[in-house]
Amino acid sequence: MHREKLNEAFGIHWKRPPADTAIRYILHGLDPEEVERVFREHAAHLNRAPEGANARVVAFDGKTLKGSFDNFADAKAKQAPTAFATDTGMVLAHIEIDEKSNQIPAMQKLLGELGLAGHIATADAIHCQKKPSRTPPEPICI
């Protein structure tokens, strides 16, 4: 569908799209850290807040990954809370929760890493607990 654009972008002259096996070989040859860096740059570009927006709304929600439990090894299902930008429709970040932890410290970590000061963050009621061990910024529950 975008073969001509790819030819122009990469300076190649393919007459037909590559087979799925060719794409797999290309992807296997890439440096994972470099792909991660480039993807994050691209996502940051896509994730710019719309012009004139004062505050972004970021929704936090935890999900249990289907089929990630193991009854034989007595392993619980994996949980991964995500931060979702409602204005751009992009997942800003996600983190896997340690088996002996829960969503609360994971969300606090994401809040700190994303630097959401001055923005609106929404979360489930589980994050409205009062605990002295919480580190700032504490969410305000309304």
C-alpha positions as CSV (number, residue, x, y, z in Angstrom):
1,M,0.0,0.0,0.0
2,H,2.8,2.4,0.8
3,R,5.6,0.8,-1.2
4,E,6.3,3.9,-3.2
5,K,6.8,6.0,0.0
6,L,9.0,3.3,1.5
7,N,11.1,3.2,-1.7
8,E,11.5,7.0,-1.5
9,A,12.3,7.0,2.2
10,F,14.9,4.3,2.1
11,G,16.3,4.9,-1.4
12,I,15.3,1.4,-2.7
13,H,13.5,0.4,-5.9
14,W,11.2,-2.5,-4.9
15,K,8.7,-3.3,-7.6
16,R,6.5,-5.3,-5.3
17,P,6.0,-5.3,-1.5
18,P,8.3,-7.6,0.5
19,A,7.1,-11.0,1.7
20,D,6.4,-11.4,5.4
21,T,9.6,-13.5,5.8
22,A,11.7,-10.7,4.3
23,I,10.2,-8.3,6.8
24,R,11.0,-10.7,9.6
25,Y,14.6,-11.0,8.5
26,I,14.9,-7.3,8.4
27,L,13.5,-6.8,11.9
28,H,15.7,-9.6,13.3
29,G,18.8,-7.6,12.0
30,L,17.9,-4.4,13.9
31,D,19.4,-3.4,17.2
32,P,16.6,-3.6,19.8
33,E,17.9,-0.6,21.8
34,E,18.0,1.6,18.7
35,V,14.5,0.5,17.7
36,E,13.3,1.4,21.2
37,R,15.0,4.8,21.0
38,V,13.6,5.7,17.6
39,F,10.1,4.4,18.5
40,R,10.1,6.6,21.6
41,E,11.1,9.6,19.6
42,H,8.4,8.9,17.1
43,A,5.8,8.4,19.8
44,A,6.8,11.6,21.5
45,H,6.2,13.4,18.2
46,L,2.8,11.8,17.8
47,N,1.9,12.5,21.4
48,R,2.2,16.3,21.4
49,A,-0.7,17.9,23.1
50,P,-3.1,19.7,20.8
51,E,-2.4,23.5,20.4
52,G,-4.3,25.6,22.9
53,A,-4.7,22.7,25.4
54,N,-4.0,23.9,28.9
55,A,-4.0,20.6,30.7
56,R,-3.9,17.0,29.4
57,V,-6.1,14.3,30.8
58,V,-4.2,11.1,31.4
59,A,-6.2,8.0,32.4
60,F,-4.5,5.3,34.5
61,D,-5.9,1.8,34.5
62,G,-4.5,-1.6,35.5
63,K,-5.1,-4.7,33.3
64,T,-4.5,-8.3,34.0
65,L,-2.8,-10.0,31.1
66,K,-4.9,-12.9,29.8
67,G,-3.3,-16.3,30.0
68,S,-0.3,-15.0,32.0
69,F,-1.0,-17.2,35.1
70,D,0.6,-20.6,35.6
71,N,-1.3,-22.9,37.9
72,F,1.4,-25.5,37.9
73,A,4.2,-23.1,39.0
74,D,1.7,-21.3,41.4
75,A,2.4,-18.0,39.5
76,K,-0.2,-15.3,39.6
77,A,-1.4,-13.5,36.5
78,K,0.7,-10.6,35.3
79,Q,-0.7,-7.1,35.8
80,A,0.3,-4.1,33.8
81,P,-1.1,-0.6,34.6
82,T,-1.1,1.8,31.7
83,A,-1.2,5.6,31.3
84,F,-3.4,6.7,28.4
85,A,-3.5,10.2,26.9
86,T,-7.2,10.8,26.2
87,D,-6.6,13.7,23.8
88,T,-4.3,11.8,21.4
89,G,-5.5,8.3,22.1
90,M,-2.0,7.0,22.8
91,V,-0.7,4.8,25.6
92,L,2.0,6.9,27.2
93,A,3.6,4.2,29.3
94,H,3.0,0.8,30.9
95,I,4.8,-1.1,33.6
96,E,4.7,-4.7,34.7
97,I,3.8,-5.1,38.4
98,D,6.0,-7.3,40.5
99,E,4.3,-10.4,41.7
100,K,4.5,-9.3,45.3
101,S,3.3,-5.8,44.7
102,N,0.1,-4.0,43.5
103,Q,-1.1,-1.2,41.3
104,I,-0.6,1.6,43.8
105,P,3.2,1.8,43.8
106,A,3.3,1.1,40.1
107,M,1.0,4.0,39.3
108,Q,3.0,6.3,41.6
109,K,6.2,5.3,39.7
110,L,4.5,6.1,36.3
111,L,3.2,9.5,37.7
112,G,6.8,10.4,38.7
113,E,8.3,9.2,35.3
114,L,5.7,11.0,33.2
115,G,6.0,14.4,34.9
116,L,2.3,15.2,35.0
117,A,2.4,18.2,37.2
118,G,-0.3,20.6,36.1
119,H,-2.3,17.9,34.2
120,I,-5.3,15.9,35.2
121,A,-4.8,12.2,36.0
122,T,-7.7,9.8,36.5
123,A,-7.5,6.4,38.2
124,D,-9.5,3.6,39.8
125,A,-10.9,4.0,43.3
126,I,-8.0,1.7,44.6
127,H,-5.7,4.7,44.3
128,C,-7.8,6.8,46.7
129,Q,-6.5,5.0,49.8
130,K,-4.9,7.0,52.6
131,K,-1.5,5.5,53.5
132,P,1.3,7.3,55.3
133,S,3.8,5.4,53.1
134,R,2.7,7.2,50.0
135,T,5.1,9.5,48.3
136,P,4.0,12.8,46.7
137,P,2.2,13.7,44.5
138,E,-0.9,12.1,46.1
139,P,-3.9,11.9,43.9
140,I,-6.9,13.9,44.8
141,C,-10.1,11.8,44.9
142,I,-13.3,13.6,44.2
